[in-house]
Every structure is written in structure tokens, then in C-alpha cells.
Amino acid sequence: MKKKVLLIVNPVSGSKDKTQIVEDAKALLALEKYEVEAVYTEYPGHASELAAATDADIVVAVGGDGTQNEVARSLVGTDKVMGIIPCGSGDGLALHLGISRNNVVSSSLLTYGHVATIDYGTVNSLPFFCTMGVGLDALVSENFALSGRRGLSTYILESIKTWFGFNPDYYKVYVDDNLVWCDYATLITVGNANQWGNNAKITSQASVKDGELDVVIVKKVGLSAFPGLLLNLVKGTSYLSEHVVYNRGKQIRIERCQNGPIHIDGDPHSSFGISLNIEVHPASLKIIVPNENNI
């Protein structure tokens, strides 16, 4: 019996035209005798509905981290296997897993890759597969979404604009019931994967198979500290920075003084409350990767 593959395509993710990406994927999968269907999303949450309703053996997210989150949340705990053809602005989960942003290479991976079973996290019961965060990066995500433009250059511009006038909040952070932080912070990121996207490795020591989540707290810093922090992100050595507190655990609680946005896999969520309860869910999602021993 032919394996069924459903391509769930977000037409507005990133800045690439999806038409050729879909045609290339269909052609490659047809060569391997797969039965392929492509469906385009029409509104937020649609990808999750499509993934939940399909009887396909492999469900492929063609989009960015937000699209991947929608697909993955409907596949956790099932026998369906997820694939990724990354074409978003950041593609953090795909890059962590070693999936190429070249759509022909990532489409080919669907036929020869290995199936790994990975962890995911939840924040107040909402799932994330890459990272979630509060503070500066959550505000940047919110402003990026409101800008109406996609792509890395827009994200960098919004980051610079958001920095000016930004006021850090006061946080208490508990990791496995141990208080690890009680002070102001520029941002706090919890990572299942090792990065925000574009190989900016904020939670650089994270693994999606270790049954834990990594926590990075960036202290309240001035503009002069940013060049060094950026260098650490590029090199994947954020944990070595004097401006960073790095922890790892199964359960994390973040308490803050005021309501505000958070981001979940890069997508902003406004007014999320002052108490965030985060936990890991080990070995819950089957996904196609190039090398299951290096994630």
C-alpha cells in the first residue's frame, strides 16, 4: 500500500513563494511512489485542524516555526510522522534538527530520513517545540507580527526599534522548585531546541531528546553588552556569557510583576498573565530528521 503524505502549506510564512516548493516536493515524493496531497492554510489554527483530521502517514509542515507548531501539536502522542520543509523567517526547530532550508534537500529527506521521537514543552498548557520566552524577544515577536512584513531583515529592524525604550521586568524563576533568579531581566528563554532561529543559539546546549528544557536568563544589560551577547549567539556559547544565567530542568515557573506578551515558537501571545508554568513532555512526537543521534 502506498504511503500517504499530506503537505500542509502556509502561503504567507517567510518570504518565499510556495508554489515551486510544493511542485518540487510532489515530484520527488511521486518518484518514491508516495500518494501526495497539498492543502493550503487559510487562517491561524487551520494547520492544526488539517493535521488532526488527516489519515496520512506523514504530515509535512511547509512553513515556519508557527506552522510547524500547529501541525506538531495535533500529532503528539499519535503514530503519525511529521516532516518539515522549512520556509519561514527563522526555522529554529528545523535548523536544530539539521533539516536543510533548501527545499529540494528537505523534500528528499522525507523519503530517506530517520524517524526520531522528540520532546516538547508546554507553557500554561500551550505547546511549544522550539522555544518560548518573555521580555525583549516576546516584544520583538509581537512588533514583528504587527509590522505586516516577513523575513530576517524585518526581524532585525524590529529588534533594534524595540530595544530603544524597552524597560526590563522583574522576575522570579524556579527550576524544579529551586529559585534560580529573583531580579530584573532583559529576557528569559526556555528552549526545547537550541535556538530562536537563523542559528541564533540562545539555548545552545539544548537537546530535544534529553527529557529536559533549557532556561536562559539574560540579565538587565546596557547597549554596550550587546556586541558580546550577539557574538555568543553566533558562536553558540551563550552559556559562557557573564550576562547570562543558564539552567536546565523538567519544570519551570516564571513569575513576573505585570501582565504582558510571551512568544511561543516565535508567535506572540498578548496578555498571558503574571505566572507561567512550563514543563517538558518527553518522547512525544515522531519526526523525520537527517540524523537522530545528533539532536
BALOBA-1460 file (C-alpha; in Angstrom, 3 decimals):
// residues 295
<rec num="1" residu="m" x="0.000" y="0.000" z="0.000"/>
<rec num="2" residu="k" x="1.281" y="3.468" z="-0.879"/>
<rec num="3" residu="k" x="2.233" y="5.754" z="1.973"/>
<rec num="4" residu="k" x="0.070" y="8.857" z="2.152"/>
<rec num="5" residu="v" x="1.730" y="12.248" z="2.543"/>
<rec num="6" residu="l" x="-0.121" y="15.458" z="3.327"/>
<rec num="7" residu="l" x="1.680" y="18.750" z="2.693"/>
<rec num="8" residu="i" x="0.192" y="21.493" z="4.879"/>
<rec num="9" residu="v" x="1.320" y="24.750" z="3.306"/>
<rec num="10" residu="n" x="1.248" y="28.179" z="4.896"/>
<rec num="11" residu="p" x="1.225" y="30.568" z="1.925"/>
<rec num="12" residu="v" x="2.230" y="33.625" z="3.976"/>
<rec num="13" residu="s" x="5.104" y="32.262" z="6.084"/>
<rec num="14" residu="g" x="8.545" y="33.679" z="5.365"/>
<rec num="15" residu="s" x="9.174" y="35.427" z="2.079"/>
<rec num="16" residu="k" x="9.407" y="32.501" z="-0.363"/>
<rec num="17" residu="d" x="6.812" y="31.664" z="-2.985"/>
<rec num="18" residu="k" x="5.427" y="28.255" z="-2.007"/>
<rec num="19" residu="t" x="4.193" y="27.224" z="-5.468"/>
<rec num="20" residu="q" x="7.511" y="25.862" z="-6.726"/>
<rec num="21" residu="i" x="8.349" y="24.380" z="-3.325"/>
<rec num="22" residu="v" x="5.145" y="22.329" z="-3.397"/>
<rec num="23" residu="e" x="5.644" y="21.224" z="-7.004"/>
<rec num="24" residu="d" x="9.217" y="20.091" z="-6.290"/>
<rec num="25" residu="a" x="8.104" y="18.158" z="-3.216"/>
<rec num="26" residu="k" x="5.278" y="16.451" z="-5.093"/>
<rec num="27" residu="a" x="7.628" y="15.402" z="-7.899"/>
<rec num="28" residu="l" x="10.251" y="13.976" z="-5.541"/>
<rec num="29" residu="l" x="7.694" y="12.076" z="-3.470"/>
<rec num="30" residu="a" x="5.967" y="10.722" z="-6.581"/>
<rec num="31" residu="l" x="9.264" y="9.172" z="-7.680"/>
<rec num="32" residu="e" x="9.155" y="7.092" z="-4.480"/>
<rec num="33" residu="k" x="5.539" y="6.084" z="-5.160"/>
<rec num="34" residu="y" x="4.035" y="8.146" z="-2.343"/>
<rec num="35" residu="e" x="0.431" y="9.323" z="-2.555"/>
<rec num="36" residu="v" x="0.695" y="13.085" z="-2.091"/>
<rec num="37" residu="e" x="-1.826" y="15.836" z="-1.385"/>
<rec num="38" residu="a" x="-1.154" y="19.523" z="-0.702"/>
<rec num="39" residu="v" x="-3.520" y="21.767" z="1.235"/>
<rec num="40" residu="y" x="-3.036" y="25.498" z="1.860"/>
<rec num="41" residu="t" x="-3.920" y="27.051" z="5.199"/>
<rec num="42" residu="e" x="-6.463" y="29.843" z="5.248"/>
<rec num="43" residu="y" x="-6.394" y="31.178" z="8.819"/>
<rec num="44" residu="p" x="-4.495" y="30.797" z="12.125"/>
<rec num="45" residu="g" x="-5.066" y="27.350" z="13.603"/>
<rec num="46" residu="h" x="-6.046" y="25.824" z="10.256"/>
<rec num="47" residu="a" x="-2.839" y="23.766" z="10.026"/>
<rec num="48" residu="s" x="-3.642" y="22.159" z="13.357"/>
<rec num="49" residu="e" x="-7.161" y="21.264" z="12.191"/>
<rec num="50" residu="l" x="-5.855" y="19.748" z="8.955"/>
<rec num="51" residu="a" x="-3.223" y="17.691" z="10.772"/>
<rec num="52" residu="a" x="-5.765" y="16.358" z="13.246"/>
<rec num="53" residu="a" x="-8.250" y="15.358" z="10.536"/>
<rec num="54" residu="t" x="-5.944" y="13.612" z="8.054"/>
<rec num="55" residu="d" x="-5.342" y="9.879" z="7.736"/>
<rec num="56" residu="a" x="-1.962" y="10.472" z="6.057"/>
<rec num="57" residu="d" x="1.049" y="8.525" z="7.316"/>
<rec num="58" residu="i" x="3.357" y="11.552" z="7.034"/>
<rec num="59" residu="v" x="2.158" y="15.094" z="7.700"/>
<rec num="60" residu="v" x="4.520" y="17.779" z="6.420"/>
<rec num="61" residu="a" x="4.596" y="21.380" z="7.631"/>
<rec num="62" residu="v" x="5.579" y="23.649" z="4.736"/>
<rec num="63" residu="g" x="6.189" y="26.913" z="6.548"/>
<rec num="64" residu="g" x="7.964" y="28.399" z="9.540"/>
<rec num="65" residu="d" x="8.066" y="27.622" z="13.245"/>
<rec num="66" residu="g" x="4.486" y="28.774" z="13.769"/>
<rec num="67" residu="t" x="3.159" y="26.421" z="11.095"/>
<rec num="68" residu="q" x="5.298" y="23.612" z="12.458"/>
<rec num="69" residu="n" x="3.893" y="24.234" z="15.930"/>
<rec num="70" residu="e" x="0.312" y="23.993" z="14.645"/>
<rec num="71" residu="v" x="0.993" y="20.719" z="12.832"/>
<rec num="72" residu="a" x="3.044" y="19.178" z="15.633"/>
<rec num="73" residu="r" x="0.523" y="19.908" z="18.392"/>
<rec num="74" residu="s" x="-2.023" y="17.718" z="16.574"/>
<rec num="75" residu="l" x="0.437" y="14.847" z="16.070"/>
<rec num="76" residu="v" x="1.887" y="14.426" z="19.582"/>
<rec num="77" residu="g" x="1.044" y="11.058" z="21.051"/>
<rec num="78" residu="t" x="-0.082" y="9.602" z="17.695"/>
<rec num="79" residu="d" x="1.512" y="7.207" z="15.213"/>
<rec num="80" residu="k" x="1.573" y="9.884" z="12.504"/>
<rec num="81" residu="v" x="5.023" y="11.063" z="11.489"/>
<rec num="82" residu="m" x="5.819" y="14.737" z="10.984"/>
<rec num="83" residu="g" x="8.017" y="16.150" z="8.245"/>
<rec num="84" residu="i" x="9.286" y="19.688" z="7.755"/>
<rec num="85" residu="i" x="10.007" y="21.699" z="4.623"/>
<rec num="86" residu="p" x="11.216" y="24.896" z="6.304"/>
<rec num="87" residu="c" x="10.446" y="28.200" z="4.623"/>
<rec num="88" residu="g" x="9.824" y="30.635" z="7.455"/>
<rec num="89" residu="s" x="11.640" y="33.682" z="8.768"/>
<rec num="90" residu="g" x="13.614" y="31.781" z="11.422"/>
<rec num="91" residu="d" x="13.087" y="27.999" z="11.087"/>
<rec num="92" residu="g" x="14.582" y="27.353" z="14.522"/>
<rec num="93" residu="l" x="13.278" y="23.809" z="15.020"/>
<rec num="94" residu="a" x="14.308" y="22.677" z="11.539"/>
<rec num="95" residu="l" x="17.809" y="24.111" z="11.890"/>
<rec num="96" residu="h" x="18.239" y="22.455" z="15.294"/>
<rec num="97" residu="l" x="17.215" y="19.121" z="13.767"/>
<rec num="98" residu="g" x="19.666" y="19.569" z="10.875"/>
<rec num="99" residu="i" x="16.954" y="19.971" z="8.222"/>
<rec num="100" residu="s" x="18.121" y="21.998" z="5.236"/>
<rec num="101" residu="r" x="16.400" y="25.223" z="4.192"/>
<rec num="102" residu="n" x="16.984" y="24.149" z="0.594"/>
<rec num="103" residu="n" x="13.505" y="22.897" z="-0.254"/>
<rec num="104" residu="v" x="14.721" y="20.181" z="-2.652"/>
<rec num="105" residu="v" x="17.037" y="18.756" z="0.025"/>
<rec num="106" residu="s" x="14.373" y="18.905" z="2.756"/>
<rec num="107" residu="s" x="11.797" y="17.318" z="0.408"/>
<rec num="108" residu="s" x="14.211" y="14.495" z="-0.383"/>
<rec num="109" residu="l" x="14.728" y="13.942" z="3.352"/>
<rec num="110" residu="l" x="11.089" y="12.845" z="3.613"/>
<rec num="111" residu="t" x="11.994" y="9.693" z="1.654"/>
<rec num="112" residu="y" x="15.374" y="8.763" z="3.152"/>
<rec num="113" residu="g" x="15.433" y="10.363" z="6.622"/>
<rec num="114" residu="h" x="15.223" y="8.691" z="10.014"/>
<rec num="115" residu="v" x="12.223" y="8.859" z="12.328"/>
<rec num="116" residu="a" x="13.146" y="10.240" z="15.748"/>
<rec num="117" residu="t" x="10.863" y="10.704" z="18.739"/>
<rec num="118" residu="i" x="11.371" y="14.090" z="20.375"/>
<rec num="119" residu="d" x="10.254" y="16.062" z="23.422"/>
<rec num="120" residu="y" x="8.121" y="19.162" z="23.539"/>
<rec num="121" residu="g" x="7.208" y="21.717" z="26.181"/>
<rec num="122" residu="t" x="4.049" y="23.421" z="27.365"/>
<rec num="123" residu="v" x="3.550" y="26.849" z="28.904"/>
<rec num="124" residu="n" x="0.259" y="27.093" z="30.776"/>
<rec num="125" residu="s" x="-0.776" y="24.022" z="28.738"/>
<rec num="126" residu="l" x="0.037" y="25.559" z="25.317"/>
<rec num="127" residu="p" x="2.662" y="23.508" z="23.420"/>
<rec num="128" residu="f" x="5.996" y="24.686" z="22.062"/>
<rec num="129" residu="f" x="8.564" y="22.644" z="20.173"/>
<rec num="130" residu="c" x="11.402" y="25.131" z="19.716"/>
<rec num="131" residu="t" x="11.427" y="27.961" z="22.285"/>
<rec num="132" residu="m" x="9.175" y="30.208" z="24.330"/>
<rec num="133" residu="g" x="10.118" y="33.416" z="26.026"/>
<rec num="134" residu="v" x="9.246" y="36.614" z="27.857"/>
<rec num="135" residu="g" x="10.787" y="40.051" z="27.855"/>
<rec num="136" residu="l" x="12.562" y="41.671" z="24.929"/>
<rec num="137" residu="d" x="12.225" y="38.761" z="22.470"/>
<rec num="138" residu="a" x="8.477" y="38.485" z="23.165"/>
<rec num="139" residu="l" x="8.035" y="42.197" z="22.403"/>
<rec num="140" residu="v" x="10.102" y="41.829" z="19.230"/>
<rec num="141" residu="s" x="7.888" y="38.923" z="18.121"/>
<rec num="142" residu="e" x="4.791" y="40.995" z="18.770"/>
<rec num="143" residu="n" x="6.136" y="44.001" z="16.833"/>
<rec num="144" residu="f" x="7.358" y="41.732" z="14.017"/>
<rec num="145" residu="a" x="3.854" y="40.277" z="13.645"/>
<rec num="146" residu="l" x="2.271" y="43.740" z="13.674"/>
<rec num="147" residu="s" x="4.691" y="45.051" z="11.040"/>
<rec num="148" residu="g" x="2.966" y="43.047" z="8.300"/>
<rec num="149" residu="r" x="6.320" y="42.202" z="6.710"/>
<rec num="150" residu="r" x="8.296" y="38.960" z="6.868"/>
<rec num="151" residu="g" x="11.941" y="37.983" z="6.553"/>
<rec num="152" residu="l" x="15.147" y="38.232" z="8.600"/>
<rec num="153" residu="s" x="15.821" y="41.884" z="7.723"/>
<rec num="154" residu="t" x="12.439" y="42.917" z="9.126"/>
<rec num="155" residu="y" x="13.094" y="40.936" z="12.298"/>
<rec num="156" residu="i" x="16.469" y="42.651" z="12.809"/>
<rec num="157" residu="l" x="14.909" y="46.078" z="12.227"/>
<rec num="158" residu="e" x="12.110" y="45.399" z="14.721"/>
<rec num="159" residu="s" x="14.677" y="44.148" z="17.271"/>
<rec num="160" residu="i" x="16.607" y="47.414" z="17.052"/>
<rec num="161" residu="k" x="13.460" y="49.544" z="17.262"/>
<rec num="162" residu="t" x="12.119" y="47.564" z="20.236"/>
<rec num="163" residu="w" x="15.347" y="47.887" z="22.212"/>
<rec num="164" residu="f" x="15.043" y="51.675" z="22.444"/>
<rec num="165" residu="g" x="12.518" y="52.466" z="25.118"/>
<rec num="166" residu="f" x="12.445" y="48.883" z="26.432"/>
<rec num="167" residu="n" x="12.090" y="48.544" z="30.212"/>
<rec num="168" residu="p" x="13.057" y="45.170" z="31.744"/>
<rec num="169" residu="d" x="10.587" y="43.497" z="34.083"/>
<rec num="170" residu="y" x="11.243" y="41.922" z="37.491"/>
<rec num="171" residu="y" x="11.071" y="38.113" z="37.587"/>
<rec num="172" residu="k" x="11.266" y="35.158" z="39.895"/>
<rec num="173" residu="v" x="12.324" y="31.954" z="38.150"/>
<rec num="174" residu="y" x="12.056" y="28.478" z="39.652"/>
<rec num="175" residu="v" x="13.611" y="25.399" z="38.042"/>
<rec num="176" residu="d" x="12.396" y="22.098" z="39.514"/>
<rec num="177" residu="d" x="11.159" y="24.075" z="42.566"/>
<rec num="178" residu="n" x="14.554" y="25.745" z="43.144"/>
<rec num="179" residu="l" x="14.652" y="29.547" z="43.000"/>
<rec num="180" residu="v" x="17.376" y="30.402" z="40.457"/>
<rec num="181" residu="w" x="16.597" y="34.061" z="39.754"/>
<rec num="182" residu="c" x="14.982" y="36.969" z="41.590"/>
<rec num="183" residu="d" x="15.792" y="40.242" z="39.843"/>
<rec num="184" residu="y" x="15.248" y="42.286" z="36.692"/>
<rec num="185" residu="a" x="15.979" y="40.554" z="33.377"/>
<rec num="186" residu="t" x="16.150" y="41.621" z="29.743"/>
<rec num="187" residu="l" x="14.624" y="38.354" z="28.584"/>
<rec num="188" residu="i" x="14.048" y="34.765" z="29.635"/>
<rec num="189" residu="t" x="14.001" y="31.992" z="27.052"/>
<rec num="190" residu="v" x="13.030" y="28.367" z="27.657"/>
<rec num="191" residu="g" x="14.228" y="26.054" z="24.917"/>
<rec num="192" residu="n" x="13.362" y="22.556" z="23.847"/>
<rec num="193" residu="a" x="15.563" y="23.219" z="20.807"/>
<rec num="194" residu="n" x="18.776" y="25.219" z="20.852"/>
<rec num="195" residu="q" x="17.807" y="28.449" z="19.090"/>
<rec num="196" residu="w" x="15.314" y="31.165" z="18.227"/>
<rec num="197" residu="g" x="16.024" y="30.647" z="14.514"/>
<rec num="198" residu="n" x="18.576" y="31.590" z="11.878"/>
<rec num="199" residu="n" x="21.162" y="29.756" z="14.047"/>
<rec num="200" residu="a" x="20.907" y="32.335" z="16.861"/>
<rec num="201" residu="k" x="21.581" y="29.711" z="19.528"/>
<rec num="202" residu="i" x="20.149" y="31.195" z="22.687"/>
<rec num="203" residu="t" x="19.637" y="27.855" z="24.500"/>
<rec num="204" residu="s" x="22.726" y="26.454" z="22.840"/>
<rec num="205" residu="q" x="23.100" y="23.319" z="24.986"/>
<rec num="206" residu="a" x="19.533" y="22.108" z="24.493"/>
<rec num="207" residu="s" x="18.597" y="18.671" z="23.181"/>
<rec num="208" residu="v" x="15.132" y="17.627" z="22.002"/>
<rec num="209" residu="k" x="15.711" y="14.111" z="23.352"/>
<rec num="210" residu="d" x="17.007" y="14.630" z="26.906"/>
<rec num="211" residu="g" x="13.673" y="14.960" z="28.729"/>
<rec num="212" residu="e" x="14.549" y="18.458" z="29.972"/>
<rec num="213" residu="l" x="14.167" y="22.105" z="28.978"/>
<rec num="214" residu="d" x="16.983" y="24.652" z="28.962"/>
<rec num="215" residu="v" x="16.479" y="28.052" z="30.587"/>
<rec num="216" residu="v" x="18.445" y="31.178" z="29.676"/>
<rec num="217" residu="i" x="18.074" y="34.355" z="31.716"/>
<rec num="218" residu="v" x="19.711" y="37.421" z="30.197"/>
<rec num="219" residu="k" x="20.396" y="39.910" z="32.964"/>
<rec num="220" residu="k" x="19.474" y="43.587" z="32.755"/>
<rec num="221" residu="v" x="22.166" y="44.940" z="30.461"/>
<rec num="222" residu="g" x="23.103" y="48.123" z="28.686"/>
<rec num="223" residu="l" x="23.706" y="48.644" z="24.993"/>
<rec num="224" residu="s" x="27.447" y="48.115" z="25.432"/>
<rec num="225" residu="a" x="26.874" y="44.457" z="26.331"/>
<rec num="226" residu="f" x="25.054" y="43.629" z="23.106"/>
<rec num="227" residu="p" x="28.054" y="43.047" z="20.788"/>
<rec num="228" residu="g" x="29.385" y="40.375" z="23.124"/>
<rec num="229" residu="l" x="25.974" y="38.777" z="23.525"/>
<rec num="230" residu="l" x="25.485" y="38.675" z="19.756"/>
<rec num="231" residu="l" x="28.889" y="37.053" z="19.335"/>
<rec num="232" residu="n" x="27.911" y="34.390" z="21.892"/>
<rec num="233" residu="l" x="24.690" y="33.718" z="19.965"/>
<rec num="234" residu="v" x="26.543" y="33.321" z="16.677"/>
<rec num="235" residu="k" x="29.171" y="31.042" z="18.248"/>
<rec num="236" residu="g" x="26.625" y="29.041" z="20.261"/>
<rec num="237" residu="t" x="28.280" y="29.964" z="23.554"/>
<rec num="238" residu="s" x="25.531" y="31.958" z="25.267"/>
<rec num="239" residu="y" x="26.005" y="29.866" z="28.406"/>
<rec num="240" residu="l" x="29.532" y="31.302" z="28.804"/>
<rec num="241" residu="s" x="28.439" y="34.953" z="28.872"/>
<rec num="242" residu="e" x="28.776" y="36.857" z="32.137"/>
<rec num="243" residu="h" x="25.386" y="38.386" z="31.340"/>
<rec num="244" residu="v" x="23.601" y="35.007" z="31.180"/>
<rec num="245" residu="v" x="22.329" y="32.587" z="33.817"/>
<rec num="246" residu="y" x="21.875" y="29.109" z="32.312"/>
<rec num="247" residu="n" x="19.805" y="26.307" z="33.861"/>
<rec num="248" residu="r" x="18.092" y="23.080" z="32.863"/>
<rec num="249" residu="g" x="15.123" y="21.199" z="34.311"/>
<rec num="250" residu="k" x="11.814" y="19.438" z="33.831"/>
<rec num="251" residu="q" x="9.529" y="22.061" z="35.378"/>
<rec num="252" residu="i" x="9.992" y="25.821" z="35.251"/>
<rec num="253" residu="r" x="7.891" y="28.545" z="36.815"/>
<rec num="254" residu="i" x="8.287" y="32.194" z="35.838"/>
<rec num="255" residu="e" x="6.597" y="34.866" z="37.931"/>
<rec num="256" residu="r" x="6.538" y="38.490" z="36.826"/>
<rec num="257" residu="c" x="5.114" y="41.707" z="38.213"/>
<rec num="258" residu="q" x="2.882" y="42.634" z="35.320"/>
<rec num="259" residu="n" x="0.886" y="41.106" z="32.518"/>
<rec num="260" residu="g" x="2.474" y="41.123" z="29.086"/>
<rec num="261" residu="p" x="3.222" y="39.206" z="25.909"/>
<rec num="262" residu="i" x="5.096" y="35.956" z="25.547"/>
<rec num="263" residu="h" x="6.201" y="34.233" z="22.384"/>
<rec num="264" residu="i" x="5.615" y="30.571" z="21.627"/>
<rec num="265" residu="d" x="7.788" y="29.285" z="18.775"/>
<rec num="266" residu="g" x="8.137" y="32.864" z="17.574"/>
<rec num="267" residu="d" x="4.415" y="33.655" z="17.541"/>
<rec num="268" residu="p" x="3.305" y="36.357" z="20.017"/>
<rec num="269" residu="h" x="0.590" y="35.848" z="22.604"/>
<rec num="270" residu="s" x="-0.574" y="39.009" z="24.346"/>
<rec num="271" residu="s" x="-1.631" y="39.431" z="27.975"/>
<rec num="272" residu="f" x="-0.595" y="35.964" z="29.055"/>
<rec num="273" residu="g" x="-0.729" y="36.536" z="32.815"/>
<rec num="274" residu="i" x="1.884" y="37.007" z="35.526"/>
<rec num="275" residu="s" x="2.538" y="33.330" z="36.313"/>
<rec num="276" residu="l" x="3.883" y="30.942" z="33.656"/>
<rec num="277" residu="n" x="4.059" y="27.216" z="34.363"/>
<rec num="278" residu="i" x="6.286" y="25.357" z="31.937"/>
<rec num="279" residu="e" x="7.005" y="21.641" z="31.722"/>
<rec num="280" residu="v" x="8.580" y="19.112" z="29.404"/>
<rec num="281" residu="h" x="6.789" y="16.185" z="27.766"/>
<rec num="282" residu="p" x="9.431" y="13.609" z="26.829"/>
<rec num="283" residu="a" x="9.464" y="11.452" z="23.697"/>
<rec num="284" residu="s" x="6.079" y="12.575" z="22.361"/>
<rec num="285" residu="l" x="6.428" y="13.495" z="18.666"/>
<rec num="286" residu="k" x="7.640" y="11.345" z="15.756"/>
<rec num="287" residu="i" x="9.544" y="13.451" z="13.239"/>
<rec num="288" residu="i" x="11.789" y="12.869" z="10.223"/>
<rec num="289" residu="v" x="15.404" y="14.025" z="10.705"/>
<rec num="290" residu="p" x="18.724" y="13.509" z="8.892"/>
<rec num="291" residu="n" x="20.488" y="12.026" z="11.940"/>
<rec num="292" residu="e" x="18.610" y="11.024" z="15.069"/>
<rec num="293" residu="n" x="21.817" y="10.755" z="17.109"/>
<rec num="294" residu="n" x="22.683" y="14.452" z="16.764"/>
<rec num="295" residu="i" x="19.607" y="16.316" z="18.011"/>
